[in-house]
Amino acid sequence: MIRLTNLTKRYGSFTAVDGIDLEVPSGELFGFLGPNGAGKTTTLRMIAGILKPTSGVVEIGGDDLERKPRKAKTRMGFIPDRPFVYDKLTGAEFLRFVAALYGQEGPAIERRMDELLKLFDLAPWKDELTESYSHGMRQKLIISSALIHQPEVIVVDEPMVGLDPKSARLLKDLFREFTSRGGTILMSTHTLEVAEDMCDRIGIIQGGKIVACGTMAELRHQFAAGDASLEDLFLRLTGGTPELELGHVFDR
């Protein structure tokens, strides 16, 4: 479970995240959407403990992130939008390193590491330095590192970036299996088709505030949108698109 209470982040006079209240229960995949600069990544980084909120509370599995940071973070796996890894470690060394951060090592971790590397087709590169990995391979290694300690909650920012179609489908199936077993996922993505297909509920953030939240059926009903797609709803709620004469772009 993830619970945010009046979560706020300010930079001087600028408010990036403005008093967000949100609860994502166990067994739910929640989609977190918004235009660039709306506050999505800032929110996720506060949940992950990378940024300190100006005010408000983040709870992971009932543990207050500020009061019990180690216990809260142990419950969570974080997949950032950019797959930063340590280039001078092998894939296996990187996963062992991450597992050790959570106080886990030994045969059980070795087995889980091998299972994850095999699952993501990284087993042949297990003992290769990550500096030789492609962007997609790094992304799969980062996903593996978020799962290595068997978290209860996954927070993920743009999970499909850099993945080939096979790996993207695998990740979708993995997320569905995770939530079916009672796990919680908060996922930010710009790929609206992925969000509409995968997410149990969707929240749309604009200007640091959540302006809509619910299932697709609830969002359509709330905004009298008929059978509108998520793309239509998203554009309506975030300001739409300007009327442009696109042909002028190609005029000589």
C-alpha positions in Angstrom: 0.0 0.0 0.0 1.1 3.6 -0.8 -0.5 6.5 1.0 0.3 10.2 0.4 -1.1 12.8 2.7 -0.8 16.5 1.7 2.4 15.8 -0.1 4.0 19.0 -1.1 7.3 20.1 -2.7 8.4 23.7 -3.2 11.5 25.2 -4.8 11.5 28.7 -3.5 8.3 30.4 -4.6 7.6 27.6 -7.1 5.3 24.7 -6.0 6.1 21.6 -8.0 3.8 19.3 -6.1 0.8 20.9 -4.3 -0.8 19.0 -1.4 -1.4 15.6 -3.1 -3.6 13.1 -1.2 -3.6 9.6 -2.7 -3.9 6.0 -1.6 -2.9 3.0 -3.8 -4.1 -0.2 -2.1 -2.5 -3.7 -2.2 -3.2 -5.5 -5.4 -3.6 -2.4 -7.6 -1.6 -1.0 -10.5 -2.1 2.7 -10.5 -1.2 4.8 -13.5 0.1 8.3 -12.8 -0.1 10.6 -15.8 0.5 14.2 -16.6 2.2 16.5 -19.1 5.9 17.4 -18.9 6.5 19.5 -15.8 3.3 18.5 -14.0 5.1 17.1 -11.0 5.0 13.3 -11.8 8.7 12.6 -11.4 9.1 14.9 -8.4 6.2 13.0 -6.7 7.8 9.6 -7.5 11.2 10.7 -6.2 9.6 11.8 -2.9 7.9 8.5 -2.6 11.2 6.7 -3.3 13.0 8.8 -0.7 15.3 10.5 -3.2 13.8 14.0 -2.6 12.6 15.3 0.8 9.1 16.7 0.8 8.6 20.3 1.9 5.6 19.0 3.8 3.3 16.0 4.0 3.6 12.3 4.6 4.6 9.3 2.5 3.6 5.9 3.9 4.8 2.6 2.4 3.0 -0.5 3.7 1.9 1.6 6.7 5.4 2.8 7.5 6.1 6.5 7.5 9.0 7.1 5.1 10.4 10.0 7.3 10.1 8.3 10.6 11.0 4.8 9.5 13.0 5.3 6.3 14.9 1.9 6.4 11.8 -0.1 7.0 9.7 1.7 4.4 12.4 1.5 1.7 12.8 -2.2 2.4 9.2 -2.7 1.3 9.8 -0.9 -2.0 11.5 -1.3 -5.4 12.1 1.8 -7.4 12.6 1.9 -11.2 13.7 5.3 -12.4 13.2 6.9 -15.8 16.9 6.6 -16.6 18.8 3.3 -16.2 21.9 4.5 -14.3 24.2 1.6 -13.3 27.8 1.3 -12.2 29.8 0.7 -15.4 32.7 -1.1 -13.7 30.5 -3.8 -12.2 29.2 -6.8 -14.0 25.5 -7.4 -14.2 25.7 -10.0 -11.4 27.9 -7.8 -9.2 25.4 -4.9 -9.6 22.4 -7.1 -8.5 24.4 -8.5 -5.5 25.3 -4.9 -4.6 21.7 -3.8 -4.7 20.6 -6.9 -2.7 23.2 -6.1 -0.1 21.8 -2.6 0.4 18.6 -4.4 1.6 20.7 -6.7 3.9 20.2 -9.7 1.6 22.9 -12.1 0.4 23.7 -15.7 0.1 22.3 -18.7 -1.9 18.7 -17.4 -2.0 19.8 -14.1 -3.6 22.0 -16.0 -6.0 19.0 -18.1 -7.1 16.8 -15.1 -7.5 19.5 -13.2 -9.4 19.9 -16.1 -11.9 16.1 -16.3 -12.3 15.8 -12.6 -13.1 18.7 -12.5 -15.5 17.3 -15.5 -17.3 13.8 -14.0 -17.4 15.1 -10.8 -19.0 17.5 -12.6 -21.4 20.6 -11.2 -19.6 22.1 -14.5 -18.4 24.7 -14.6 -21.2 25.9 -11.1 -20.0 25.9 -12.0 -16.3 29.6 -11.6 -15.9 30.1 -8.8 -18.4 30.8 -5.2 -17.3 27.6 -3.1 -17.6 29.5 -0.5 -19.6 29.0 -2.9 -22.5 25.3 -3.1 -22.1 22.9 -1.4 -24.5 20.2 1.0 -23.2 17.6 -1.7 -23.2 19.8 -4.1 -21.4 20.5 -1.5 -18.7 16.8 -0.9 -18.3 16.2 -4.6 -17.8 19.0 -4.8 -15.3 17.5 -1.8 -13.4 14.1 -3.6 -13.4 15.8 -6.7 -12.1 17.5 -4.7 -9.3 14.1 -3.4 -8.2 12.8 -6.9 -7.8 15.8 -8.6 -6.3 14.8 -8.1 -2.7 11.1 -9.2 -3.3 9.4 -5.8 -2.5 5.8 -5.3 -1.6 5.6 -2.1 -3.6 7.0 -1.0 -6.9 7.3 2.6 -7.9 8.2 3.0 -11.6 8.9 6.0 -13.9 8.4 5.3 -17.6 9.1 1.5 -17.5 8.8 0.8 -21.2 11.5 3.2 -22.4 14.2 1.4 -24.3 12.5 -2.0 -24.1 11.9 -4.1 -27.2 8.4 -5.5 -27.8 9.2 -8.8 -26.3 10.6 -7.3 -23.1 7.7 -4.8 -22.9 5.2 -7.6 -23.0 7.1 -9.5 -20.4 7.1 -6.5 -18.1 3.4 -6.1 -18.5 2.8 -9.7 -17.6 5.2 -9.5 -14.7 3.4 -6.4 -13.3 0.0 -8.2 -13.6 1.4 -11.2 -11.8 2.9 -9.0 -9.1 -0.4 -7.2 -8.4 -2.4 -10.5 -8.6 -0.3 -11.7 -5.6 -1.1 -8.6 -3.6 1.7 -6.3 -4.7 1.2 -2.5 -5.3 2.5 -0.6 -8.3 2.5 3.1 -8.9 3.5 3.7 -12.5 4.2 6.9 -14.4 4.1 6.8 -18.1 3.6 9.0 -21.2 2.3 6.0 -23.2 -1.4 6.4 -22.7 -2.3 3.2 -24.5 -0.1 1.3 -22.0 -1.8 3.0 -19.1 -5.3 2.4 -20.4 -4.5 -1.3 -21.1 -2.7 -2.0 -17.8 -3.9 0.2 -15.0 -6.7 -0.5 -12.6 -7.0 3.2 -11.8 -5.5 6.3 -13.3 -4.6 9.7 -11.7 -3.9 12.7 -13.8 -1.7 15.5 -12.4 -1.6 19.0 -13.7 0.2 21.9 -12.1 1.2 19.8 -9.1 -2.4 18.8 -8.3 -4.3 15.6 -9.1 -7.1 16.9 -11.3 -8.8 13.5 -11.9 -8.6 10.0 -10.4 -10.5 6.8 -11.0 -11.1 3.8 -13.3 -11.6 4.5 -17.0 -15.4 4.1 -16.5 -15.4 6.5 -13.5 -13.4 9.1 -15.4 -15.7 8.9 -18.4 -18.7 9.2 -16.2 -17.2 12.0 -14.1 -16.4 14.1 -17.2 -19.5 13.0 -19.3 -17.0 11.7 -21.9 -19.1 8.8 -23.3 -16.7 6.2 -24.6 -13.8 8.6 -25.0 -10.3 7.2 -25.0 -7.8 8.0 -22.3 -5.9 10.2 -24.8 -9.1 12.3 -25.3 -9.7 12.6 -21.6 -6.0 13.4 -20.9 -6.0 16.2 -23.5 -9.3 17.6 -22.2 -8.0 17.7 -18.6 -4.6 19.1 -19.3 -5.5 21.9 -21.8 -5.9 20.0 -25.1 -4.0 20.9 -28.2 -3.9 24.3 -29.9 -5.5 24.7 -33.3 -2.6 24.8 -35.7 -2.3 24.9 -39.4 0.2 22.1 -39.5 0.6 22.4 -43.3 2.6 25.6 -42.8 5.4 23.6 -41.2 6.1 22.1 -44.6 5.6 25.2 -46.7 8.6 26.6 -48.5 
